[in-house]
Amino acid sequence: MADEKRATLYRMELPDHVCPFGLHARELLLERGYDIDDRVLRTRGEVDAVKAEFGVATTPVIFLGEERFDGSDALAHALASR
């Protein structure tokens, strides 16, 4: 399947705070050999827009193909079963 090793990652990296959960999600994907479209959110406005778009309270938001995972814990559980 073409999308099997492709991921899109929305993660927060503000001037005063780098989200550790976004970094964890990125590391999990790299360890598994995923090609990551790393969409770094660098302003509060970008973070708020992504949260509104996906209807979530926090980041990261991760897509493996069309399948969405909200948070690094959800991603870790999904990857453990693959």
NUPA-20420 format. One record per atom (N, C-alpha, C, CB): residue in three letters; z, x negated, y negated; residue number from 1; atom name. Coordinates in nm, 3 decimals. Atoms other than C-alpha are relative to their C-alpha. Glycine has a CB too. Example, Ala and Ser with C-alpha at 12.3 -4.5 7.8 and 13.67 -1.06 7.14 Angstrom:
{pt 'ALA'; {0.000; -0.089; 0.119}; 1; 'N'}
{pt 'ALA'; {0.780; -1.230; 0.450}; 1; 'CA'}
{pt 'ALA'; {0.000; -0.090; -0.120}; 1; 'C'}
{pt 'ALA'; {0.125; 0.099; -0.003}; 1; 'CB'}
{pt 'SER'; {-0.006; 0.082; 0.119}; 2; 'N'}
{pt 'SER'; {0.714; -1.367; 0.106}; 2; 'CA'}
{pt 'SER'; {0.073; 0.077; -0.109}; 2; 'C'}
{pt 'SER'; {-0.142; -0.041; -0.046}; 2; 'CB'}
This chain:
{pt 'MET'; {0.000; -0.085; 0.119}; 1; 'N'}
{pt 'MET'; {0.000; 0.000; 0.000}; 1; 'CA'}
{pt 'MET'; {0.000; -0.089; -0.125}; 1; 'C'}
{pt 'MET'; {0.123; 0.096; 0.000}; 1; 'CB'}
{pt 'ALA'; {0.020; 0.086; 0.117}; 2; 'N'}
{pt 'ALA'; {-0.106; -0.144; -0.335}; 2; 'CA'}
{pt 'ALA'; {0.124; -0.009; -0.090}; 2; 'C'}
{pt 'ALA'; {-0.116; 0.052; -0.082}; 2; 'CB'}
{pt 'ASP'; {-0.115; -0.002; 0.090}; 3; 'N'}
{pt 'ASP'; {0.209; -0.041; -0.527}; 3; 'CA'}
{pt 'ASP'; {0.128; -0.051; 0.066}; 3; 'C'}
{pt 'ASP'; {0.023; 0.140; -0.050}; 3; 'CB'}
{pt 'GLU'; {-0.121; 0.032; -0.074}; 4; 'N'}
{pt 'GLU'; {0.450; -0.165; -0.261}; 4; 'CA'}
{pt 'GLU'; {0.083; -0.111; -0.065}; 4; 'C'}
{pt 'GLU'; {-0.036; -0.040; 0.140}; 4; 'CB'}
{pt 'LYS'; {-0.074; 0.111; 0.059}; 5; 'N'}
{pt 'LYS'; {0.544; -0.486; -0.443}; 5; 'CA'}
{pt 'LYS'; {-0.017; -0.005; -0.153}; 5; 'C'}
{pt 'LYS'; {-0.046; -0.132; 0.062}; 5; 'CB'}
{pt 'ARG'; {0.011; -0.008; 0.145}; 6; 'N'}
{pt 'ARG'; {0.496; -0.368; -0.802}; 6; 'CA'}
{pt 'ARG'; {0.115; 0.085; -0.053}; 6; 'C'}
{pt 'ARG'; {-0.138; 0.060; -0.043}; 6; 'CB'}
{pt 'ALA'; {-0.113; -0.072; 0.058}; 7; 'N'}
{pt 'ALA'; {0.787; -0.259; -1.018}; 7; 'CA'}
{pt 'ALA'; {-0.012; 0.000; -0.152}; 7; 'C'}
{pt 'ALA'; {0.135; -0.063; 0.044}; 7; 'CB'}
{pt 'THR'; {-0.014; -0.007; 0.145}; 8; 'N'}
{pt 'THR'; {0.839; -0.144; -1.375}; 8; 'CA'}
{pt 'THR'; {0.149; 0.012; -0.029}; 8; 'C'}
{pt 'THR'; {-0.081; 0.122; -0.062}; 8; 'CB'}
{pt 'LEU'; {-0.142; 0.007; 0.031}; 9; 'N'}
{pt 'LEU'; {1.177; -0.227; -1.522}; 9; 'CA'}
{pt 'LEU'; {0.022; 0.017; -0.150}; 9; 'C'}
{pt 'LEU'; {0.060; -0.134; 0.049}; 9; 'CB'}
{pt 'TYR'; {-0.041; -0.020; 0.139}; 10; 'N'}
{pt 'TYR'; {1.317; -0.088; -1.848}; 10; 'CA'}
{pt 'TYR'; {0.144; -0.048; -0.008}; 10; 'C'}
{pt 'TYR'; {-0.014; 0.152; -0.045}; 10; 'CB'}
{pt 'ARG'; {-0.135; 0.055; 0.009}; 11; 'N'}
{pt 'ARG'; {1.620; -0.296; -1.946}; 11; 'CA'}
{pt 'ARG'; {0.032; -0.038; -0.144}; 11; 'C'}
{pt 'ARG'; {0.016; -0.121; 0.092}; 11; 'CB'}
{pt 'MET'; {-0.049; 0.023; 0.136}; 12; 'N'}
{pt 'MET'; {1.828; -0.354; -2.259}; 12; 'CA'}
{pt 'MET'; {0.035; -0.146; -0.022}; 12; 'C'}
{pt 'MET'; {0.121; 0.088; -0.029}; 12; 'CB'}
{pt 'GLU'; {-0.033; 0.136; 0.041}; 13; 'N'}
{pt 'GLU'; {1.843; -0.691; -2.431}; 13; 'CA'}
{pt 'GLU'; {0.007; -0.001; -0.152}; 13; 'C'}
{pt 'GLU'; {-0.106; -0.104; 0.054}; 13; 'CB'}
{pt 'LEU'; {-0.021; -0.008; 0.144}; 14; 'N'}
{pt 'LEU'; {1.985; -0.638; -2.779}; 14; 'CA'}
{pt 'LEU'; {0.051; -0.135; -0.052}; 14; 'C'}
{pt 'LEU'; {0.100; 0.114; -0.035}; 14; 'CB'}
{pt 'PRO'; {-0.047; 0.128; 0.055}; 15; 'N'}
{pt 'PRO'; {2.072; -0.924; -3.018}; 15; 'CA'}
{pt 'PRO'; {0.146; -0.030; 0.033}; 15; 'C'}
{pt 'PRO'; {-0.018; 0.000; -0.150}; 15; 'CB'}
{pt 'ASP'; {-0.142; 0.022; -0.025}; 16; 'N'}
{pt 'ASP'; {2.444; -0.873; -2.952}; 16; 'CA'}
{pt 'ASP'; {0.046; 0.037; 0.142}; 16; 'C'}
{pt 'ASP'; {0.080; 0.078; -0.098}; 16; 'CB'}
{pt 'HIS'; {-0.038; -0.041; -0.135}; 17; 'N'}
{pt 'HIS'; {2.434; -0.753; -2.589}; 17; 'CA'}
{pt 'HIS'; {-0.120; -0.002; 0.093}; 17; 'C'}
{pt 'HIS'; {0.064; 0.139; -0.002}; 17; 'CB'}
{pt 'VAL'; {0.100; -0.003; -0.107}; 18; 'N'}
{pt 'VAL'; {2.227; -0.825; -2.279}; 18; 'CA'}
{pt 'VAL'; {0.062; 0.076; 0.115}; 18; 'C'}
{pt 'VAL'; {-0.046; -0.146; 0.043}; 18; 'CB'}
{pt 'CYS'; {-0.055; -0.085; -0.106}; 19; 'N'}
{pt 'CYS'; {2.280; -0.556; -2.017}; 19; 'CA'}
{pt 'CYS'; {0.002; -0.075; 0.133}; 19; 'C'}
{pt 'CYS'; {-0.082; 0.130; 0.012}; 19; 'CB'}
{pt 'PRO'; {-0.008; 0.071; -0.128}; 20; 'N'}
{pt 'PRO'; {2.410; -0.722; -1.698}; 20; 'CA'}
{pt 'PRO'; {-0.063; 0.078; 0.115}; 20; 'C'}
{pt 'PRO'; {0.145; -0.030; 0.032}; 20; 'CB'}
{pt 'PHE'; {0.060; -0.082; -0.106}; 21; 'N'}
{pt 'PHE'; {2.284; -0.431; -1.487}; 21; 'CA'}
{pt 'PHE'; {-0.152; -0.015; 0.001}; 21; 'C'}
{pt 'PHE'; {0.038; 0.148; -0.018}; 21; 'CB'}
{pt 'GLY'; {0.144; 0.026; 0.008}; 22; 'N'}
{pt 'GLY'; {1.929; -0.486; -1.613}; 22; 'CA'}
{pt 'GLY'; {-0.034; -0.135; 0.059}; 22; 'C'}
{pt 'GLY'; {-0.047; 0.007; -0.145}; 22; 'CB'}
{pt 'LEU'; {0.022; 0.132; -0.058}; 23; 'N'}
{pt 'LEU'; {1.955; -0.854; -1.525}; 23; 'CA'}
{pt 'LEU'; {0.015; 0.003; 0.151}; 23; 'C'}
{pt 'LEU'; {0.098; -0.102; -0.060}; 23; 'CB'}
{pt 'HIS'; {-0.021; -0.013; -0.145}; 24; 'N'}
{pt 'HIS'; {2.089; -0.763; -1.180}; 24; 'CA'}
{pt 'HIS'; {-0.121; 0.066; 0.065}; 24; 'C'}
{pt 'HIS'; {0.128; 0.081; 0.030}; 24; 'CB'}
{pt 'ALA'; {0.117; -0.068; -0.055}; 25; 'N'}
{pt 'ALA'; {1.800; -0.523; -1.121}; 25; 'CA'}
{pt 'ALA'; {-0.119; -0.096; 0.005}; 25; 'C'}
{pt 'ALA'; {-0.035; 0.125; -0.085}; 25; 'CB'}
{pt 'ARG'; {0.111; 0.096; 0.005}; 26; 'N'}
{pt 'ARG'; {1.552; -0.793; -1.227}; 26; 'CA'}
{pt 'ARG'; {0.015; -0.103; 0.112}; 26; 'C'}
{pt 'ARG'; {-0.005; -0.071; -0.138}; 26; 'CB'}
{pt 'GLU'; {-0.023; 0.098; -0.106}; 27; 'N'}
{pt 'GLU'; {1.709; -1.045; -0.989}; 27; 'CA'}
{pt 'GLU'; {-0.026; 0.060; 0.139}; 27; 'C'}
{pt 'GLU'; {0.144; -0.052; -0.008}; 27; 'CB'}
{pt 'LEU'; {0.025; -0.066; -0.128}; 28; 'N'}
{pt 'LEU'; {1.701; -0.795; -0.700}; 28; 'CA'}
{pt 'LEU'; {-0.150; 0.009; 0.027}; 28; 'C'}
{pt 'LEU'; {0.062; 0.140; 0.002}; 28; 'CB'}
{pt 'LEU'; {0.145; -0.013; -0.015}; 29; 'N'}
{pt 'LEU'; {1.330; -0.735; -0.760}; 29; 'CA'}
{pt 'LEU'; {-0.065; -0.135; 0.025}; 29; 'C'}
{pt 'LEU'; {-0.060; 0.065; -0.125}; 29; 'CB'}
{pt 'LEU'; {0.057; 0.133; -0.020}; 30; 'N'}
{pt 'LEU'; {1.250; -1.105; -0.789}; 30; 'CA'}
{pt 'LEU'; {0.030; -0.053; 0.140}; 30; 'C'}
{pt 'LEU'; {0.055; -0.097; -0.105}; 30; 'CB'}
{pt 'GLU'; {-0.037; 0.044; -0.135}; 31; 'N'}
{pt 'GLU'; {1.440; -1.181; -0.467}; 31; 'CA'}
{pt 'GLU'; {-0.087; 0.062; 0.107}; 31; 'C'}
{pt 'GLU'; {0.146; 0.033; 0.028}; 31; 'CB'}
{pt 'ARG'; {0.083; -0.072; -0.097}; 32; 'N'}
{pt 'ARG'; {1.226; -0.923; -0.288}; 32; 'CA'}
{pt 'ARG'; {-0.150; -0.023; -0.022}; 32; 'C'}
{pt 'ARG'; {0.030; 0.148; -0.007}; 32; 'CB'}
{pt 'GLY'; {0.141; 0.034; 0.021}; 33; 'N'}
{pt 'GLY'; {0.900; -1.063; -0.428}; 33; 'CA'}
{pt 'GLY'; {-0.081; 0.102; -0.077}; 33; 'C'}
{pt 'GLY'; {-0.064; -0.022; 0.129}; 33; 'CB'}
{pt 'TYR'; {0.073; -0.100; 0.078}; 34; 'N'}
{pt 'TYR'; {0.813; -0.779; -0.663}; 34; 'CA'}
{pt 'TYR'; {-0.065; -0.062; -0.122}; 34; 'C'}
{pt 'TYR'; {0.095; 0.112; -0.044}; 34; 'CB'}
{pt 'ASP'; {0.068; 0.031; 0.125}; 35; 'N'}
{pt 'ASP'; {0.562; -0.823; -0.944}; 35; 'CA'}
{pt 'ASP'; {0.057; 0.098; -0.102}; 35; 'C'}
{pt 'ASP'; {-0.160; 0.011; 0.013}; 35; 'CB'}
{pt 'ILE'; {-0.076; -0.086; 0.091}; 36; 'N'}
{pt 'ILE'; {0.766; -0.689; -1.238}; 36; 'CA'}
{pt 'ILE'; {-0.070; 0.013; -0.135}; 36; 'C'}
{pt 'ILE'; {0.140; -0.055; -0.020}; 36; 'CB'}
{pt 'ASP'; {0.038; -0.030; 0.138}; 37; 'N'}
{pt 'ASP'; {0.639; -0.521; -1.553}; 37; 'CA'}
{pt 'ASP'; {0.134; 0.017; -0.072}; 37; 'C'}
{pt 'ASP'; {-0.094; 0.132; -0.012}; 37; 'CB'}
{pt 'ASP'; {-0.134; 0.006; 0.059}; 38; 'N'}
{pt 'ASP'; {0.956; -0.618; -1.744}; 38; 'CA'}
{pt 'ASP'; {-0.006; 0.051; -0.143}; 38; 'C'}
{pt 'ASP'; {0.056; -0.144; 0.006}; 38; 'CB'}
{pt 'ARG'; {0.004; -0.063; 0.132}; 39; 'N'}
{pt 'ARG'; {0.989; -0.382; -2.039}; 39; 'CA'}
{pt 'ARG'; {0.136; -0.012; -0.067}; 39; 'C'}
{pt 'ARG'; {-0.043; 0.149; 0.010}; 39; 'CB'}
{pt 'VAL'; {-0.127; 0.032; 0.064}; 40; 'N'}
{pt 'VAL'; {1.268; -0.533; -2.244}; 40; 'CA'}
{pt 'VAL'; {0.016; 0.083; -0.128}; 40; 'C'}
{pt 'VAL'; {0.010; -0.151; -0.032}; 40; 'CB'}
{pt 'LEU'; {-0.031; -0.085; 0.115}; 41; 'N'}
{pt 'LEU'; {1.426; -0.293; -2.495}; 41; 'CA'}
{pt 'LEU'; {0.086; -0.082; -0.094}; 41; 'C'}
{pt 'LEU'; {0.073; 0.134; 0.044}; 41; 'CB'}
{pt 'ARG'; {-0.065; 0.095; 0.090}; 42; 'N'}
{pt 'ARG'; {1.521; -0.504; -2.796}; 42; 'CA'}
{pt 'ARG'; {0.069; 0.062; -0.121}; 42; 'C'}
{pt 'ARG'; {-0.100; -0.098; -0.047}; 42; 'CB'}
{pt 'THR'; {-0.068; -0.068; 0.111}; 43; 'N'}
{pt 'THR'; {1.644; -0.243; -3.044}; 43; 'CA'}
{pt 'THR'; {0.070; 0.124; 0.052}; 43; 'C'}
{pt 'THR'; {-0.101; 0.037; -0.113}; 43; 'CB'}
{pt 'ARG'; {-0.072; -0.122; -0.038}; 44; 'N'}
{pt 'ARG'; {1.885; 0.049; -3.027}; 44; 'CA'}
{pt 'ARG'; {-0.098; 0.117; 0.004}; 44; 'C'}
{pt 'ARG'; {0.116; 0.030; -0.099}; 44; 'CB'}
{pt 'GLY'; {0.100; -0.107; 0.001}; 45; 'N'}
{pt 'GLY'; {1.591; 0.275; -3.118}; 45; 'CA'}
{pt 'GLY'; {-0.084; 0.003; 0.127}; 45; 'C'}
{pt 'GLY'; {-0.092; -0.016; -0.119}; 45; 'CB'}
{pt 'GLU'; {0.076; 0.007; -0.125}; 46; 'N'}
{pt 'GLU'; {1.390; 0.153; -2.816}; 46; 'CA'}
{pt 'GLU'; {0.084; 0.048; 0.117}; 46; 'C'}
{pt 'GLU'; {-0.049; -0.142; 0.026}; 46; 'CB'}
{pt 'VAL'; {-0.090; -0.044; -0.107}; 47; 'N'}
{pt 'VAL'; {1.690; 0.205; -2.588}; 47; 'CA'}
{pt 'VAL'; {0.015; 0.151; -0.003}; 47; 'C'}
{pt 'VAL'; {0.139; -0.068; -0.014}; 47; 'CB'}
{pt 'ASP'; {-0.018; -0.144; 0.013}; 48; 'N'}
{pt 'ASP'; {1.750; 0.556; -2.723}; 48; 'CA'}
{pt 'ASP'; {-0.127; 0.076; 0.039}; 48; 'C'}
{pt 'ASP'; {0.040; 0.036; -0.142}; 48; 'CB'}
{pt 'ALA'; {0.126; -0.067; -0.033}; 49; 'N'}
{pt 'ALA'; {1.380; 0.645; -2.684}; 49; 'CA'}
{pt 'ALA'; {-0.021; 0.005; 0.152}; 49; 'C'}
{pt 'ALA'; {-0.119; -0.073; -0.066}; 49; 'CB'}
{pt 'VAL'; {0.015; 0.002; -0.146}; 50; 'N'}
{pt 'VAL'; {1.374; 0.540; -2.317}; 50; 'CA'}
{pt 'VAL'; {0.101; 0.095; 0.065}; 50; 'C'}
{pt 'VAL'; {0.019; -0.143; 0.055}; 50; 'CB'}
{pt 'LYS'; {-0.101; -0.090; -0.054}; 51; 'N'}
{pt 'LYS'; {1.699; 0.725; -2.247}; 51; 'CA'}
{pt 'LYS'; {-0.042; 0.146; -0.017}; 51; 'C'}
{pt 'LYS'; {0.136; -0.024; -0.068}; 51; 'CB'}
{pt 'ALA'; {0.047; -0.136; 0.024}; 52; 'N'}
{pt 'ALA'; {1.553; 1.040; -2.404}; 52; 'CA'}
{pt 'ALA'; {-0.122; 0.033; 0.087}; 52; 'C'}
{pt 'ALA'; {-0.036; 0.018; -0.149}; 52; 'CB'}
{pt 'GLU'; {0.122; -0.022; -0.079}; 53; 'N'}
{pt 'GLU'; {1.216; 1.001; -2.226}; 53; 'CA'}
{pt 'GLU'; {0.032; 0.032; 0.145}; 53; 'C'}
{pt 'GLU'; {-0.091; -0.121; -0.007}; 53; 'CB'}
{pt 'PHE'; {-0.030; -0.017; -0.142}; 54; 'N'}
{pt 'PHE'; {1.374; 0.977; -1.881}; 54; 'CA'}
{pt 'PHE'; {0.123; 0.087; 0.025}; 54; 'C'}
{pt 'PHE'; {0.020; -0.134; 0.064}; 54; 'CB'}
{pt 'GLY'; {-0.115; -0.087; -0.016}; 55; 'N'}
{pt 'GLY'; {1.680; 1.195; -1.946}; 55; 'CA'}
{pt 'GLY'; {0.118; -0.068; 0.067}; 55; 'C'}
{pt 'GLY'; {-0.039; 0.121; 0.079}; 55; 'CB'}
{pt 'VAL'; {-0.110; 0.076; -0.059}; 56; 'N'}
{pt 'VAL'; {1.932; 0.925; -1.858}; 56; 'CA'}
{pt 'VAL'; {0.098; -0.041; -0.109}; 56; 'C'}
{pt 'VAL'; {-0.054; -0.125; 0.074}; 56; 'CB'}
{pt 'ALA'; {-0.104; 0.041; 0.095}; 57; 'N'}
{pt 'ALA'; {2.256; 0.808; -2.019}; 57; 'CA'}
{pt 'ALA'; {0.006; -0.152; -0.018}; 57; 'C'}
{pt 'ALA'; {0.135; 0.051; 0.045}; 57; 'CB'}
{pt 'THR'; {-0.008; 0.146; 0.004}; 58; 'N'}
{pt 'THR'; {2.216; 0.437; -1.942}; 58; 'CA'}
{pt 'THR'; {-0.129; -0.063; 0.051}; 58; 'C'}
{pt 'THR'; {0.118; -0.050; 0.084}; 58; 'CB'}
{pt 'THR'; {0.109; 0.078; -0.059}; 59; 'N'}
{pt 'THR'; {1.965; 0.168; -1.856}; 59; 'CA'}
{pt 'THR'; {0.065; -0.097; 0.098}; 59; 'C'}
{pt 'THR'; {-0.085; -0.076; -0.110}; 59; 'CB'}
{pt 'PRO'; {0.145; 0.003; -0.012}; 60; 'N'}
{pt 'PRO'; {1.811; 0.012; -1.653}; 60; 'CA'}
{pt 'PRO'; {-0.057; 0.123; 0.072}; 60; 'C'}
{pt 'PRO'; {-0.041; -0.124; 0.073}; 60; 'CB'}
{pt 'VAL'; {0.080; -0.098; -0.075}; 61; 'N'}
{pt 'VAL'; {1.545; 0.252; -1.529}; 61; 'CA'}
{pt 'VAL'; {-0.108; -0.082; 0.069}; 61; 'C'}
{pt 'VAL'; {-0.061; 0.115; -0.096}; 61; 'CB'}
{pt 'ILE'; {0.091; 0.081; -0.081}; 62; 'N'}
{pt 'ILE'; {1.332; 0.110; -1.249}; 62; 'CA'}
{pt 'ILE'; {-0.096; 0.090; 0.074}; 62; 'C'}
{pt 'ILE'; {0.078; -0.089; 0.098}; 62; 'CB'}
{pt 'PHE'; {0.101; -0.069; -0.079}; 63; 'N'}
{pt 'PHE'; {1.008; 0.232; -1.094}; 63; 'CA'}
{pt 'PHE'; {-0.056; -0.096; 0.103}; 63; 'C'}
{pt 'PHE'; {-0.112; 0.056; -0.090}; 63; 'CB'}
{pt 'LEU'; {0.072; 0.068; -0.106}; 64; 'N'}
{pt 'LEU'; {0.877; 0.114; -0.760}; 64; 'CA'}
{pt 'LEU'; {-0.116; 0.091; 0.031}; 64; 'C'}
{pt 'LEU'; {0.091; -0.029; 0.129}; 64; 'CB'}
{pt 'GLY'; {0.112; -0.093; -0.006}; 65; 'N'}
{pt 'GLY'; {0.532; 0.263; -0.773}; 65; 'CA'}
{pt 'GLY'; {0.035; 0.120; -0.084}; 65; 'C'}
{pt 'GLY'; {-0.033; 0.041; 0.146}; 65; 'CB'}
{pt 'GLU'; {-0.033; -0.124; 0.071}; 66; 'N'}
{pt 'GLU'; {0.598; 0.626; -0.868}; 66; 'CA'}
{pt 'GLU'; {0.146; 0.040; 0.018}; 66; 'C'}
{pt 'GLU'; {-0.090; 0.112; 0.046}; 66; 'CB'}
{pt 'GLU'; {-0.139; -0.035; -0.031}; 67; 'N'}
{pt 'GLU'; {0.955; 0.632; -0.731}; 67; 'CA'}
{pt 'GLU'; {0.094; -0.061; -0.104}; 67; 'C'}
{pt 'GLU'; {0.038; -0.047; 0.142}; 67; 'CB'}
{pt 'ARG'; {-0.089; 0.045; 0.107}; 68; 'N'}
{pt 'ARG'; {1.225; 0.610; -1.000}; 68; 'CA'}
{pt 'ARG'; {0.142; -0.019; 0.051}; 68; 'C'}
{pt 'ARG'; {-0.001; 0.101; -0.115}; 68; 'CB'}
{pt 'PHE'; {-0.139; 0.027; -0.031}; 69; 'N'}
{pt 'PHE'; {1.572; 0.459; -0.970}; 69; 'CA'}
{pt 'PHE'; {0.074; -0.020; -0.131}; 69; 'C'}
{pt 'PHE'; {0.015; -0.125; 0.093}; 69; 'CB'}
{pt 'ASP'; {-0.081; 0.010; 0.122}; 70; 'N'}
{pt 'ASP'; {1.838; 0.497; -1.238}; 70; 'CA'}
{pt 'ASP'; {0.118; -0.092; 0.027}; 70; 'C'}
{pt 'ASP'; {0.048; 0.141; -0.047}; 70; 'CB'}
{pt 'GLY'; {-0.108; 0.095; -0.015}; 71; 'N'}
{pt 'GLY'; {2.055; 0.187; -1.241}; 71; 'CA'}
{pt 'GLY'; {-0.022; -0.100; 0.112}; 71; 'C'}
{pt 'GLY'; {0.127; 0.072; 0.023}; 71; 'CB'}
{pt 'SER'; {0.017; 0.107; -0.098}; 72; 'N'}
{pt 'SER'; {2.083; -0.134; -1.044}; 72; 'CA'}
{pt 'SER'; {0.062; 0.036; 0.135}; 72; 'C'}
{pt 'SER'; {0.060; -0.129; -0.051}; 72; 'CB'}
{pt 'ASP'; {-0.061; -0.041; -0.128}; 73; 'N'}
{pt 'ASP'; {2.312; 0.023; -0.780}; 73; 'CA'}
{pt 'ASP'; {-0.097; 0.084; 0.082}; 73; 'C'}
{pt 'ASP'; {0.130; 0.079; -0.025}; 73; 'CB'}
{pt 'ALA'; {0.098; -0.084; -0.071}; 74; 'N'}
{pt 'ALA'; {2.051; 0.286; -0.693}; 74; 'CA'}
{pt 'ALA'; {-0.114; -0.085; 0.054}; 74; 'C'}
{pt 'ALA'; {-0.055; 0.111; -0.093}; 74; 'CB'}
{pt 'LEU'; {0.107; 0.091; -0.045}; 75; 'N'}
{pt 'LEU'; {1.787; 0.013; -0.674}; 75; 'CA'}
{pt 'LEU'; {0.047; -0.081; 0.120}; 75; 'C'}
{pt 'LEU'; {-0.045; -0.094; -0.115}; 75; 'CB'}
{pt 'ALA'; {-0.053; 0.081; -0.110}; 76; 'N'}
{pt 'ALA'; {2.007; -0.204; -0.451}; 76; 'CA'}
{pt 'ALA'; {0.006; 0.080; 0.130}; 76; 'C'}
{pt 'ALA'; {0.141; -0.051; -0.036}; 76; 'CB'}
{pt 'HIS'; {-0.006; -0.086; -0.120}; 77; 'N'}
{pt 'HIS'; {2.064; 0.087; -0.209}; 77; 'CA'}
{pt 'HIS'; {-0.139; 0.024; 0.055}; 77; 'C'}
{pt 'HIS'; {0.068; 0.135; -0.033}; 77; 'CB'}
{pt 'ALA'; {0.138; -0.026; -0.045}; 78; 'N'}
{pt 'ALA'; {1.691; 0.163; -0.196}; 78; 'CA'}
{pt 'ALA'; {-0.060; -0.125; 0.065}; 78; 'C'}
{pt 'ALA'; {-0.088; 0.046; -0.118}; 78; 'CB'}
{pt 'LEU'; {0.056; 0.123; -0.055}; 79; 'N'}
{pt 'LEU'; {1.595; -0.199; -0.137}; 79; 'CA'}
{pt 'LEU'; {0.065; -0.038; 0.133}; 79; 'C'}
{pt 'LEU'; {0.015; -0.114; -0.100}; 79; 'CB'}
{pt 'ALA'; {-0.069; 0.031; -0.125}; 80; 'N'}
{pt 'ALA'; {1.856; -0.236; 0.137}; 80; 'CA'}
{pt 'ALA'; {-0.058; 0.076; 0.118}; 80; 'C'}
{pt 'ALA'; {0.148; 0.031; -0.013}; 80; 'CB'}
{pt 'SER'; {0.055; -0.082; -0.107}; 81; 'N'}
{pt 'SER'; {1.684; 0.039; 0.335}; 81; 'CA'}
{pt 'SER'; {-0.149; -0.025; 0.023}; 81; 'C'}
{pt 'SER'; {0.023; 0.146; -0.030}; 81; 'CB'}
{pt 'ARG'; {0.145; 0.028; -0.016}; 82; 'N'}
{pt 'ARG'; {1.332; -0.108; 0.302}; 82; 'CA'}
{pt 'ARG'; {-0.024; -0.120; 0.085}; 82; 'C'}
{pt 'ARG'; {-0.066; -0.020; -0.135}; 82; 'CB'}
